[in-house]
Amino acid sequence: MSKEARQLEIFGEKLYFETNTDRVDANGPAAYVLASQTSDKVKYNQSLHEGSGDARIYAEKRLQIESGVKSETNNQAFNVRIKNGHGNITTENGNFTISGEKIVLEAASELVLHAPKIKIGYDSPGKTDQITINAQNIKLNAGGKCTLRNKIMYKNGLTSPFSKAYNKWYNSLLPDGGGGGGFGGGLGGLAGKAASTYVSSQTGGLL
């Protein structure tokens, strides 16, 4: 790149604008660079690069984007759109938080959550009011142990007595599970009450 094509404008000690720079970084030579720094040497710059076509924003401390001050509450005030290719957000050293009144994650084919541990709901009892799962088929693949209210339902390939009692109670509620669709028809009055009491005691009143 010819040095004659290069232009550099310096505005005081804290801002400069450069085009056709001959400096090269990982993104390639820059078509333009707008750079600034504070009195304590905290740097910010934005650039567009030849060859790769990368547009880059670099901030050494917090980068804050605000929008929607004059929007209505039902307006879309912030939108990120990717025409082609993948999107990626990576936090190299820290947590990533999304918060809002209602958060919707929607995928056209599959939604995947990967983590060594996955938790749904608050730790404090009663703070998470309800969890609803709607599906034509639900599969739980517990390789080691599956518990319900601290009661073991499945462990190392063996089904627990509690799980068997729960399954018997659940099957009695099905239309074809006992001739009456419930404890009264499927097991009889006294037997139904006994089974109901047993299951309730095993689940702590959960069922």
DRENPA-3360 file (N, C-alpha, C; in nm, 2 decimals, always signed):
BEGIN
1 = MSKEARQL = +0.08/-0.12/+0.00/+0.00/+0.00/+0.00/+0.09/+0.12/+0.00 ~ +0.06/+0.22/-0.09/+0.15/+0.33/-0.10/+0.13/+0.43/+0.02 ~ +0.24/+0.49/+0.06/+0.23/+0.58/+0.17/+0.15/+0.71/+0.13 ~ +0.15/+0.74/+0.00/+0.08/+0.85/-0.05/-0.07/+0.84/-0.03 ~ -0.13/+0.72/-0.03/-0.27/+0.69/-0.01/-0.31/+0.70/+0.14 ~ -0.22/+0.69/+0.22/-0.24/+0.69/+0.37/-0.27/+0.84/+0.42 ~ -0.38/+0.85/+0.50/-0.42/+0.98/+0.56/-0.43/+0.96/+0.71 ~ -0.38/+1.05/+0.78/-0.39/+1.05/+0.93/-0.43/+1.18/+0.98;
9 = EIFGEKLY = -0.53/+1.18/+1.06/-0.58/+1.31/+1.13/-0.57/+1.29/+1.28 ~ -0.51/+1.37/+1.35/-0.49/+1.37/+1.49/-0.57/+1.48/+1.55 ~ -0.65/+1.45/+1.65/-0.73/+1.55/+1.72/-0.69/+1.56/+1.86 ~ -0.60/+1.64/+1.90/-0.55/+1.65/+2.03/-0.47/+1.53/+2.07 ~ -0.47/+1.49/+2.20/-0.39/+1.38/+2.24/-0.48/+1.25/+2.26 ~ -0.61/+1.26/+2.23/-0.69/+1.15/+2.27/-0.77/+1.08/+2.15 ~ -0.76/+1.13/+2.03/-0.83/+1.08/+1.92/-0.75/+1.10/+1.79 ~ -0.75/+0.99/+1.71/-0.70/+1.00/+1.57/-0.78/+0.92/+1.48;
17 = FETNTDRV = -0.78/+0.96/+1.35/-0.85/+0.89/+1.24/-0.75/+0.86/+1.13 ~ -0.74/+0.74/+1.09/-0.65/+0.70/+0.99/-0.71/+0.61/+0.88 ~ -0.68/+0.64/+0.76/-0.72/+0.55/+0.64/-0.61/+0.50/+0.57 ~ -0.63/+0.38/+0.50/-0.52/+0.32/+0.43/-0.39/+0.30/+0.50 ~ -0.41/+0.25/+0.63/-0.29/+0.23/+0.71/-0.21/+0.11/+0.66 ~ -0.07/+0.12/+0.68/+0.01/+0.01/+0.64/+0.04/-0.09/+0.76 ~ -0.03/-0.06/+0.87/-0.02/-0.15/+0.98/-0.11/-0.27/+0.96 ~ -0.06/-0.39/+1.00/-0.14/-0.52/+0.98/-0.16/-0.59/+1.11;
25 = DANGPAAY = -0.28/-0.63/+1.14/-0.30/-0.71/+1.26/-0.37/-0.84/+1.22 ~ -0.43/-0.92/+1.31/-0.49/-1.05/+1.28/-0.60/-1.04/+1.18 ~ -0.67/-0.92/+1.17/-0.78/-0.91/+1.08/-0.73/-0.86/+0.94 ~ -0.61/-0.82/+0.93/-0.55/-0.77/+0.80/-0.53/-0.62/+0.80 ~ -0.48/-0.57/+0.70/-0.46/-0.42/+0.69/-0.59/-0.35/+0.70 ~ -0.59/-0.23/+0.77/-0.71/-0.16/+0.80/-0.74/-0.06/+0.68 ~ -0.86/-0.06/+0.64/-0.91/+0.05/+0.54/-0.92/+0.18/+0.62 ~ -0.97/+0.17/+0.74/-0.97/+0.28/+0.83/-0.96/+0.24/+0.98;
33 = VLASQTSD = -0.92/+0.33/+1.06/-0.91/+0.31/+1.21/-0.95/+0.44/+1.27 ~ -1.05/+0.43/+1.36/-1.08/+0.54/+1.45/-1.05/+0.50/+1.59 ~ -0.95/+0.57/+1.65/-0.90/+0.52/+1.78/-0.89/+0.64/+1.88 ~ -0.91/+0.60/+2.01/-0.91/+0.70/+2.12/-0.85/+0.63/+2.24 ~ -0.81/+0.72/+2.34/-0.76/+0.66/+2.46/-0.79/+0.77/+2.57 ~ -0.81/+0.72/+2.69/-0.83/+0.81/+2.81/-0.69/+0.86/+2.86 ~ -0.70/+0.95/+2.96/-0.58/+1.00/+3.03/-0.50/+0.89/+3.09 ~ -0.57/+0.78/+3.14/-0.50/+0.67/+3.21/-0.48/+0.55/+3.11;
41 = KVKYNQSL = -0.48/+0.58/+2.98/-0.44/+0.49/+2.87/-0.53/+0.37/+2.85 ~ -0.66/+0.39/+2.88/-0.76/+0.29/+2.84/-0.80/+0.32/+2.70 ~ -0.79/+0.22/+2.61/-0.80/+0.23/+2.47/-0.94/+0.18/+2.42 ~ -0.98/+0.25/+2.31/-1.10/+0.21/+2.23/-1.07/+0.24/+2.09 ~ -1.11/+0.14/+2.00/-1.09/+0.17/+1.85/-1.20/+0.09/+1.78 ~ -1.22/+0.14/+1.66/-1.31/+0.06/+1.56/-1.24/+0.07/+1.43 ~ -1.25/-0.04/+1.35/-1.18/-0.05/+1.22/-1.25/-0.14/+1.12 ~ -1.22/-0.12/+0.99/-1.26/-0.20/+0.88/-1.14/-0.25/+0.81;
49 = HEGSGDAR = -1.13/-0.38/+0.78/-1.01/-0.44/+0.73/-1.02/-0.49/+0.59 ~ -0.91/-0.47/+0.51/-0.89/-0.52/+0.38/-0.88/-0.67/+0.38 ~ -0.92/-0.73/+0.27/-0.90/-0.87/+0.25/-1.00/-0.95/+0.32 ~ -1.00/-0.95/+0.46/-1.10/-1.03/+0.53/-1.24/-0.96/+0.53 ~ -1.24/-0.83/+0.52/-1.37/-0.75/+0.53/-1.42/-0.74/+0.67 ~ -1.34/-0.78/+0.77/-1.39/-0.77/+0.91/-1.41/-0.63/+0.95 ~ -1.52/-0.60/+1.02/-1.54/-0.48/+1.09/-1.52/-0.51/+1.24 ~ -1.45/-0.43/+1.31/-1.41/-0.46/+1.44/-1.43/-0.34/+1.54;
57 = IYAEKRLQ = -1.48/-0.37/+1.66/-1.49/-0.28/+1.77/-1.41/-0.33/+1.89 ~ -1.32/-0.25/+1.94/-1.24/-0.30/+2.05/-1.25/-0.20/+2.17 ~ -1.28/-0.25/+2.28/-1.29/-0.16/+2.40/-1.22/-0.23/+2.52 ~ -1.13/-0.16/+2.59/-1.05/-0.22/+2.69/-1.13/-0.23/+2.82 ~ -1.24/-0.16/+2.83/-1.33/-0.17/+2.95/-1.47/-0.19/+2.90 ~ -1.57/-0.16/+2.98/-1.71/-0.19/+2.95/-1.75/-0.12/+2.82 ~ -1.82/-0.20/+2.73/-1.88/-0.15/+2.61/-2.03/-0.15/+2.63 ~ -2.09/-0.03/+2.64/-2.24/-0.02/+2.67/-2.31/+0.03/+2.55;
65 = IESGVKSE = -2.42/-0.04/+2.52/-2.51/+0.00/+2.41/-2.65/+0.02/+2.46 ~ -2.71/+0.13/+2.44/-2.84/+0.17/+2.49/-2.93/+0.21/+2.38 ~ -3.05/+0.16/+2.38/-3.15/+0.20/+2.28/-3.29/+0.20/+2.34 ~ -3.39/+0.26/+2.27/-3.53/+0.25/+2.31/-3.57/+0.36/+2.41 ~ -3.50/+0.46/+2.43/-3.54/+0.56/+2.53/-3.68/+0.62/+2.49 ~ -3.70/+0.64/+2.36/-3.82/+0.70/+2.31/-3.92/+0.60/+2.25 ~ -3.89/+0.47/+2.27/-3.97/+0.37/+2.21/-4.09/+0.34/+2.31 ~ -4.20/+0.28/+2.25/-4.31/+0.24/+2.34/-4.27/+0.10/+2.39;
73 = TNNQAFNV = -4.34/+0.06/+2.50/-4.31/-0.07/+2.56/-4.33/-0.19/+2.47 ~ -4.42/-0.18/+2.37/-4.44/-0.29/+2.28/-4.36/-0.28/+2.15 ~ -4.27/-0.18/+2.14/-4.18/-0.17/+2.02/-4.06/-0.26/+2.04 ~ -4.00/-0.30/+1.92/-3.88/-0.37/+1.92/-3.77/-0.26/+1.92 ~ -3.69/-0.25/+2.03/-3.60/-0.14/+2.05/-3.45/-0.18/+2.02 ~ -3.43/-0.31/+2.01/-3.29/-0.35/+1.98/-3.30/-0.48/+1.90 ~ -3.22/-0.48/+1.79/-3.23/-0.60/+1.70/-3.09/-0.63/+1.64 ~ -3.05/-0.76/+1.65/-2.93/-0.80/+1.59/-2.97/-0.91/+1.49;
81 = RIKNGHGN = -2.93/-0.88/+1.36/-2.97/-0.97/+1.25/-2.85/-1.02/+1.18 ~ -2.84/-1.15/+1.16/-2.73/-1.22/+1.09/-2.79/-1.27/+0.96 ~ -2.75/-1.22/+0.84/-2.81/-1.27/+0.72/-2.77/-1.41/+0.68 ~ -2.64/-1.44/+0.69/-2.58/-1.57/+0.66/-2.47/-1.60/+0.76 ~ -2.46/-1.73/+0.80/-2.36/-1.78/+0.89/-2.41/-1.79/+1.03 ~ -2.31/-1.83/+1.12/-2.35/-1.86/+1.26/-2.33/-1.73/+1.34 ~ -2.39/-1.73/+1.46/-2.37/-1.63/+1.56/-2.30/-1.69/+1.69 ~ -2.22/-1.62/+1.75/-2.15/-1.67/+1.87/-2.13/-1.56/+1.97;
89 = ITTENGNF = -2.16/-1.59/+2.10/-2.12/-1.50/+2.21/-2.04/-1.58/+2.31 ~ -1.92/-1.53/+2.34/-1.83/-1.61/+2.42/-1.78/-1.52/+2.54 ~ -1.80/-1.56/+2.66/-1.74/-1.50/+2.78/-1.62/-1.58/+2.82 ~ -1.50/-1.52/+2.80/-1.38/-1.60/+2.83/-1.35/-1.61/+2.98 ~ -1.39/-1.52/+3.06/-1.36/-1.52/+3.20/-1.47/-1.45/+3.28 ~ -1.58/-1.52/+3.30/-1.69/-1.46/+3.37/-1.82/-1.53/+3.33 ~ -1.93/-1.47/+3.38/-2.07/-1.53/+3.35/-2.14/-1.45/+3.25 ~ -2.24/-1.50/+3.19/-2.32/-1.44/+3.09/-2.47/-1.44/+3.14;
97 = TISGEKIV = -2.53/-1.33/+3.15/-2.67/-1.32/+3.20/-2.76/-1.25/+3.10 ~ -2.88/-1.31/+3.09/-2.99/-1.25/+3.01/-3.10/-1.23/+3.11 ~ -3.16/-1.11/+3.12/-3.27/-1.09/+3.21/-3.38/-1.01/+3.15 ~ -3.50/-1.03/+3.19/-3.62/-0.96/+3.13/-3.75/-1.01/+3.19 ~ -3.85/-0.94/+3.16/-3.99/-0.98/+3.21/-4.02/-1.12/+3.16 ~ -4.00/-1.15/+3.04/-4.02/-1.28/+2.98/-3.91/-1.30/+2.87 ~ -3.85/-1.42/+2.88/-3.74/-1.45/+2.78/-3.79/-1.58/+2.70 ~ -3.78/-1.57/+2.57/-3.82/-1.67/+2.48/-3.70/-1.72/+2.40;
105 = LEAASELV = -3.67/-1.85/+2.40/-3.57/-1.91/+2.32/-3.64/-2.00/+2.22 ~ -3.63/-1.97/+2.09/-3.70/-2.04/+1.99/-3.60/-2.09/+1.88 ~ -3.62/-2.22/+1.85/-3.53/-2.28/+1.75/-3.62/-2.35/+1.65 ~ -3.58/-2.34/+1.52/-3.66/-2.40/+1.41/-3.66/-2.56/+1.42 ~ -3.55/-2.61/+1.46/-3.54/-2.76/+1.46/-3.50/-2.82/+1.59 ~ -3.41/-2.76/+1.67/-3.36/-2.82/+1.79/-3.30/-2.72/+1.89 ~ -3.33/-2.73/+2.01/-3.28/-2.65/+2.12/-3.19/-2.74/+2.21 ~ -3.06/-2.70/+2.22/-2.97/-2.79/+2.29/-2.91/-2.71/+2.41;
113 = LHAPKIKI = -2.91/-2.77/+2.53/-2.84/-2.71/+2.65/-2.73/-2.81/+2.69 ~ -2.61/-2.76/+2.69/-2.49/-2.84/+2.72/-2.42/-2.78/+2.84 ~ -2.40/-2.86/+2.95/-2.33/-2.81/+3.07/-2.31/-2.93/+3.16 ~ -2.20/-2.93/+3.24/-2.18/-3.04/+3.34/-2.30/-3.05/+3.43 ~ -2.36/-2.93/+3.47/-2.48/-2.93/+3.56/-2.58/-2.83/+3.50 ~ -2.70/-2.87/+3.50/-2.81/-2.79/+3.45/-2.92/-2.78/+3.56 ~ -2.95/-2.66/+3.60/-3.05/-2.63/+3.70/-3.16/-2.55/+3.65 ~ -3.29/-2.59/+3.68/-3.40/-2.51/+3.65/-3.48/-2.47/+3.78;
121 = GYDSPGKT = -3.50/-2.34/+3.80/-3.57/-2.30/+3.92/-3.48/-2.25/+4.03 ~ -3.54/-2.17/+4.12/-3.47/-2.12/+4.23/-3.43/-2.23/+4.34 ~ -3.33/-2.21/+4.42/-3.30/-2.30/+4.53/-3.40/-2.28/+4.64 ~ -3.45/-2.16/+4.66/-3.55/-2.13/+4.77/-3.68/-2.20/+4.75 ~ -3.73/-2.28/+4.84/-3.86/-2.35/+4.83/-3.97/-2.25/+4.80 ~ -4.06/-2.28/+4.70/-4.17/-2.20/+4.67/-4.15/-2.08/+4.58 ~ -4.02/-2.05/+4.56/-3.99/-1.93/+4.48/-4.02/-1.96/+4.33 ~ -3.99/-2.08/+4.28/-4.04/-2.12/+4.15/-4.17/-2.18/+4.16;
129 = DQITINAQ = -4.27/-2.12/+4.10/-4.41/-2.16/+4.12/-4.45/-2.29/+4.04 ~ -4.40/-2.29/+3.92/-4.45/-2.40/+3.83/-4.35/-2.42/+3.71 ~ -4.33/-2.55/+3.68/-4.26/-2.58/+3.56/-4.35/-2.67/+3.47 ~ -4.37/-2.63/+3.35/-4.46/-2.70/+3.26/-4.38/-2.75/+3.14 ~ -4.39/-2.88/+3.11/-4.33/-2.95/+2.99/-4.44/-3.00/+2.90 ~ -4.44/-2.95/+2.78/-4.54/-3.00/+2.69/-4.48/-3.06/+2.57 ~ -4.51/-3.19/+2.55/-4.45/-3.26/+2.44/-4.53/-3.39/+2.40 ~ -4.52/-3.43/+2.28/-4.58/-3.56/+2.24/-4.51/-3.67/+2.31;
137 = NIKLNAGG = -4.38/-3.67/+2.32/-4.30/-3.77/+2.38/-4.20/-3.70/+2.47 ~ -4.18/-3.76/+2.59/-4.09/-3.71/+2.69/-4.00/-3.82/+2.73 ~ -3.86/-3.81/+2.72/-3.77/-3.91/+2.75/-3.67/-3.86/+2.86 ~ -3.66/-3.94/+2.96/-3.56/-3.91/+3.07/-3.46/-4.03/+3.07 ~ -3.34/-4.00/+3.04/-3.24/-4.10/+3.03/-3.14/-4.08/+3.15 ~ -3.17/-4.14/+3.26/-3.09/-4.13/+3.38/-2.99/-4.24/+3.38 ~ -2.86/-4.21/+3.35/-2.76/-4.32/+3.34/-2.72/-4.37/+3.48 ~ -2.73/-4.29/+3.58/-2.70/-4.34/+3.72/-2.81/-4.34/+3.81;
145 = KCTLRNKI = -2.88/-4.23/+3.84/-2.98/-4.22/+3.94/-3.08/-4.12/+3.90 ~ -3.21/-4.15/+3.93/-3.32/-4.05/+3.91/-3.40/-4.04/+4.04 ~ -3.41/-3.92/+4.09/-3.48/-3.90/+4.22/-3.60/-3.81/+4.20 ~ -3.70/-3.83/+4.28/-3.82/-3.74/+4.29/-3.84/-3.71/+4.44 ~ -3.83/-3.58/+4.47/-3.84/-3.53/+4.61/-3.76/-3.62/+4.71 ~ -3.63/-3.63/+4.67/-3.53/-3.71/+4.74/-3.56/-3.86/+4.75 ~ -3.66/-3.91/+4.68/-3.68/-4.05/+4.68/-3.63/-4.11/+4.55 ~ -3.55/-4.22/+4.56/-3.48/-4.28/+4.44/-3.59/-4.36/+4.36;
153 = MYKNGLTS = -3.60/-4.32/+4.24/-3.69/-4.39/+4.15/-3.62/-4.49/+4.06 ~ -3.49/-4.46/+4.03/-3.41/-4.55/+3.95/-3.26/-4.53/+3.98 ~ -3.19/-4.64/+4.00/-3.05/-4.63/+4.03/-2.98/-4.75/+3.98 ~ -2.88/-4.73/+3.89/-2.79/-4.83/+3.83/-2.87/-4.95/+3.77 ~ -2.97/-4.91/+3.69/-3.05/-5.02/+3.62/-3.16/-5.08/+3.70 ~ -3.18/-5.05/+3.83/-3.28/-5.11/+3.92/-3.39/-5.01/+3.95 ~ -3.51/-5.05/+3.94/-3.63/-4.97/+3.98/-3.66/-4.98/+4.13 ~ -3.67/-4.87/+4.20/-3.70/-4.87/+4.34/-3.84/-4.91/+4.37;
161 = PFSKAYNK = -3.87/-4.96/+4.50/-4.01/-4.99/+4.54/-4.09/-4.87/+4.53 ~ -4.04/-4.75/+4.56/-4.12/-4.63/+4.55/-4.16/-4.60/+4.41 ~ -4.07/-4.63/+4.31/-4.11/-4.61/+4.17/-4.21/-4.70/+4.13 ~ -4.21/-4.83/+4.18/-4.31/-4.93/+4.14/-4.44/-4.89/+4.19 ~ -4.45/-4.84/+4.32/-4.57/-4.79/+4.37/-4.63/-4.67/+4.30 ~ -4.54/-4.58/+4.26/-4.58/-4.46/+4.18/-4.64/-4.50/+4.05 ~ -4.57/-4.60/+3.98/-4.61/-4.64/+3.85/-4.75/-4.71/+3.86 ~ -4.77/-4.79/+3.96/-4.90/-4.86/+3.98/-5.01/-4.75/+4.01;
169 = WYNSLLPD = -4.98/-4.66/+4.09/-5.08/-4.55/+4.11/-5.11/-4.47/+3.98 ~ -5.00/-4.44/+3.91/-5.02/-4.36/+3.78/-5.10/-4.44/+3.68 ~ -5.07/-4.57/+3.66/-5.14/-4.65/+3.56/-5.28/-4.66/+3.60 ~ -5.32/-4.66/+3.73/-5.46/-4.67/+3.77/-5.54/-4.55/+3.73 ~ -5.47/-4.44/+3.70/-5.54/-4.32/+3.66/-5.57/-4.31/+3.51 ~ -5.50/-4.40/+3.43/-5.52/-4.40/+3.29/-5.66/-4.46/+3.26 ~ -5.72/-4.42/+3.14/-5.85/-4.47/+3.11/-5.86/-4.63/+3.10 ~ -5.75/-4.69/+3.05/-5.75/-4.84/+3.04/-5.66/-4.90/+3.14;
177 = GGGGGGFG = -5.64/-4.83/+3.26/-5.54/-4.88/+3.35/-5.60/-4.96/+3.47 ~ -5.74/-4.97/+3.48/-5.79/-5.04/+3.60/-5.93/-5.05/+3.60 ~ -6.00/-5.03/+3.49/-6.14/-5.06/+3.48/-6.22/-4.94/+3.53 ~ -6.16/-4.84/+3.59/-6.25/-4.73/+3.63/-6.18/-4.59/+3.62 ~ -6.05/-4.59/+3.58/-5.98/-4.47/+3.56/-5.94/-4.40/+3.68 ~ -5.94/-4.47/+3.80/-5.89/-4.40/+3.92/-5.89/-4.50/+4.04 ~ -5.85/-4.45/+4.16/-5.84/-4.54/+4.27/-5.97/-4.61/+4.30 ~ -6.08/-4.53/+4.29/-6.21/-4.59/+4.33/-6.25/-4.71/+4.24;
185 = GGLGGLAG = -6.23/-4.69/+4.11/-6.26/-4.80/+4.02/-6.16/-4.90/+4.00 ~ -6.03/-4.86/+4.00/-5.92/-4.95/+3.97/-5.88/-5.04/+4.09 ~ -5.89/-4.98/+4.21/-5.84/-5.05/+4.32/-5.94/-5.07/+4.43 ~ -6.05/-5.01/+4.42/-6.15/-5.02/+4.52/-6.13/-4.91/+4.62 ~ -6.24/-4.87/+4.70/-6.24/-4.76/+4.79/-6.13/-4.76/+4.89 ~ -6.12/-4.87/+4.98/-6.02/-4.87/+5.08/-5.88/-4.89/+5.03 ~ -5.87/-4.98/+4.93/-5.74/-5.00/+4.87/-5.69/-4.88/+4.80 ~ -5.78/-4.81/+4.74/-5.74/-4.68/+4.67/-5.69/-4.58/+4.77;
193 = KAASTYVS = -5.76/-4.56/+4.88/-5.72/-4.47/+4.98/-5.58/-4.51/+5.04 ~ -5.56/-4.64/+5.06/-5.43/-4.69/+5.12/-5.32/-4.66/+5.02 ~ -5.34/-4.69/+4.89/-5.24/-4.66/+4.79/-5.21/-4.51/+4.78 ~ -5.32/-4.43/+4.78/-5.30/-4.29/+4.77/-5.22/-4.24/+4.89 ~ -5.25/-4.29/+5.01/-5.18/-4.24/+5.13/-5.03/-4.28/+5.13 ~ -5.00/-4.40/+5.08/-4.87/-4.45/+5.07/-4.79/-4.36/+4.97 ~ -4.84/-4.34/+4.85/-4.77/-4.26/+4.75/-4.75/-4.12/+4.80 ~ -4.85/-4.06/+4.87/-4.84/-3.93/+4.92/-4.73/-3.92/+5.02;
201 = SQTGGLL = -4.72/-4.02/+5.11/-4.62/-4.02/+5.22/-4.48/-4.04/+5.16 ~ -4.47/-4.11/+5.05/-4.34/-4.13/+4.99/-4.29/-4.01/+4.91 ~ -4.39/-3.93/+4.86/-4.35/-3.81/+4.79/-4.36/-3.68/+4.87 ~ -4.39/-3.69/+5.00/-4.40/-3.57/+5.08/-4.52/-3.49/+5.04 ~ -4.63/-3.55/+4.99/-4.75/-3.48/+4.95/-4.73/-3.41/+4.82 ~ -4.63/-3.45/+4.74/-4.61/-3.38/+4.61/-4.71/-3.43/+4.51 ~ -4.75/-3.56/+4.52/-4.84/-3.61/+4.42/-4.98/-3.62/+4.48;
% end
